[in-house]
């Protein structure tokens, strides 16, 4: 008979959550070293995060670049 986990709430592929978190942390480190930014999605849309901690909406930045 198959063994059942004691914690039924645990996901089958829980390692994916850990891997995704580590990937995001690595992206932040690389952005800091190379003085660039990372782009990621929030519930309010895409944002750019700079190494100094500044977070701005991605689309607002694009509109400023077009006006210059």
Secondary structure, 3 states (H helix, E strand, C coil): CCCCCCCCCCCCCCHHHHHHHHHHHHHHHHHHHHCCEEEEEECCEEEEEECCCCEEEHHHHHHHHHHC
